[in-house]
Amino acid sequence: MAESIVQRKSFEFALRVIRLYKQLQAQREFVISKQLLRSGTSIGANVEEATAAQSRRDFLSKMAIASKEARETKYWLRLLKESDLVNLDLSTELSQIDELIRILTAIVKTTKTTS
């Protein structure tokens, strides 16, 4: 089966989060960076799990979790940006997470209405 757009985008975002995590660690930010790493990589992991869902309900559950993780990731990114804990431009990451949230929200809503 071909990789979906949400699979590709969530994987690429996870890679970006890993690189960002390394930069945050280099700037000696250890607490929020760990939270960001967990939630930011969890999005793609849940999307991957959803592709192997055993039922429509299972698929919906995994995508809903991915959506929640995306919202949590946005929270950590906003917190880093507005707290000035580090000297990094996070506008690209914030734009990408907004796009992922829109995609995941649409998937969840569509799946709920067609169930």
N, C-alpha and C positions, 0 to 999 in steps of 0.2 A: 504494500500500500504506500502511496506517495505521501511525503511529509506535508502536513497542512501548514497554512500560514501561521496559525497560532503556535504550532510546534516550533517552527523555524524562529519566529520572533521571540518566543519565550526562552529558547536555547541561546540565541544571540544575546539576549538581555542578561541571562545568567553569566555568560562569559564576560560581559561588560561589568557586572557586579563583582565578579572575582577580581578583575583588574582594578576596579575601584577600591575593593577591600585591601589590596596590596598597597595602594597609594595612601589609604587612610592609616594603615599600620605604620607606614613610613613616616607619617605625620604624627605618630604616637596617639592615635585615636583608637582605643581598644574596645570600648563598650558598645557604642552604637554600630560600629563597623561589623561586629560579630552578629548583631541583630539583623543588620542589612544583608549580610551574607546568607544567613539562614532563610529569611523570607524571600529574598530576591532569587535564590536558586530553587526554592521550593515551588515557585510558580510553574516552571518547566517540568519539574518532577511530577507534579499533579496532572499537568496536561498529558504527559507521557502515559501515566497510569490510566487516564481517561480513555486513551486510544485502545486500551486492552480491557475496557470495562465489560463486565459480564452481563450487564443489563442497561437499559436506558436510565434507570434510577441511579445505578452505580456511576454511569457517565456524568449525569447531572451533579451528583455529589462531588465527584473529583473536580469538575469544572468550577463548581461553586467554591470549593476550597482554594483552587487556583486564583479565583477572583478575590477572595478575602486576603490571600497572601499578597496579591498585587497591591491592594489597598494599604496593607500594613507596610509594604515596601515604600510606597509613596509617602507614608507618614515619616519613616526614618529618613528618607531623602530630604523632605521638607525640613525636618528637625536639624539635620546637618547644615542645610543651606542657611536657614534663618538664625541658627545659634552662633554662626561664625566660629565653630570649633576647629574647622580646618579651612585651608585656603585652596578650594577647588571649585571649578565651575561645574555645577550639577544640572545645568539646563537641558543637556542632551538626555541624561538619564530620566529626568522628570518628564520630558516630552515622550520618551519611549514607554514609560510606565503608564502614562495617560492613555496612550494608544492601546497597550495591552489590556488595561481596565475596560476600555470601550469594546474591544473584541470579545473579551471574556463575558462581559455583561450581556452582550448581544447573544452569545452562544447559550448562556444560562436562560435568558428570557425566551429565546426561540425553542429551546428544548422543553421548557415548562409548558409553553402554549401548544406544542404538538404532541404532548403526552396524553 
